[in-house]
């Protein structure tokens, strides 16, 4: 059976079609947040087969396969790549109305020009055709990125990363800017004394500093922050259950840190005070460097203990959490604003029940210095599907200025994920097109088209200012 996708997919009105095809479709992409492995870009990898580029590391697909009754051996286990793909092909027909259904066919169509539906009957022919194409230079990862009109890719990197892959990419004069993002999640204390001690040792090794107290720990992290800036970094990112913004005294934090260095267990409040201090310092450094700070809040991770022990983190056992965010977010942002050290900020929430909270919180701290300084970020993770995107777009429309939004990102580990920008753009154009045809917005196609283009590309281009990076 032929694929259902056509040129007007998700576009329900003639006005939506016009907005998408005339204004959004051909715009370049600025992918300011993703999890693509920089080493694979540096080495310009050709993947051996479709399983390796499409299924490996994709916890969205893994969750669907488990729900469809597929044994773990065919997901993260030791079955062959073909056997794993075969199980995925048998799962796809059962993903109707899941965003994976749309993404599957967008990716097969946009990268491989596959127009068939994937099923057990078509699995072998599709697998063989894609595998043959993957061996050609056109399908090396740098071309997979550049051929989708991507201008900038911001990866996600730990402070102790030496950024060797980013250096190689820059030396190779690759046409796409591949820049690091400072993500110091492991520098926070999560209750694991051994993990923290190992992280401190790694930080000492890469900086050459002897970390004997909290000020030395801060100095080492600040050195890494500066190092990232020297190598083109313009953003930080933090993946947290909730914001840390506990009131603290410097002497108290120093005492807490020394207890940790001595291998003493500390309680939750003490850990929160230490992490609050660290996040506040990171935010000040971001402001000083003119970076954008991002906060991804609300994921409840590693829920299935047995599976976590067997398969490790980021394998599909995380979910939406029900954390309380308002007070801590307000305290954190207000503390920076009072010092006039609040950087450009993007907040992402994972629980849709927090949409209005996040959208109104960012509005508290716009100061008129630049358009859209405080951003309510695009629908994230479990919400980056049609319904979640529409809810996020409607919330930002109601509570702020959607016209100043910096648009979509992939947040992906896959080199085949750039059609997510197309998906977002189609949904965006459909929302505006429907409003125009219902008479809720004026039929001013040129002005609406400009707003569409700003959201899809130009707002991000101006907000992040990547043009100044050579």
Buried (B, 14 or more C-beta within 10 A) or exposed (E): EEBEBEEBBBBEBEBBBBBBBBBBBEBBBBBBBBBBBBBBBBBBBBBEBBBBBBBBBBBBBBBBBBEBEBEBEBBBEEBEBBBBBBBBBBBBEBBEEBBBBBBBBBBBBBBBEBEBBBEEEBBEEBBEBBBEBBEEEEBBBBBBBBEBBBBBBBBBBBBBBEBEBBBBBBEEEBEBBBBBBBBBBBBBBEEEBEEBEEBBEBBBEBBEBEBEEBEBBBEBBBBBBEBBBEBBBBBBBBBBBBBBBBEBEEEBBBEBBEBBBEEEEBEEEBBBBBBBBBBBBBBBBBBBBEBBBBBBBBBBEBEBEEBBEEBEEBBBBBBBBEBEBEEBBBBBBBBBEEEEBBBBBBBBBBBBEBBBBBBBBBBEBBEEEEEBBBBBBBBBBBBBBBEBBBBBBBBBBEBBEBBBBBBBBBBBBBBBBBBBBBBBBBBBBBBBBBBBBEEEBEEEBEEBBBBBBBBBBBBBBBBBEBEEBE
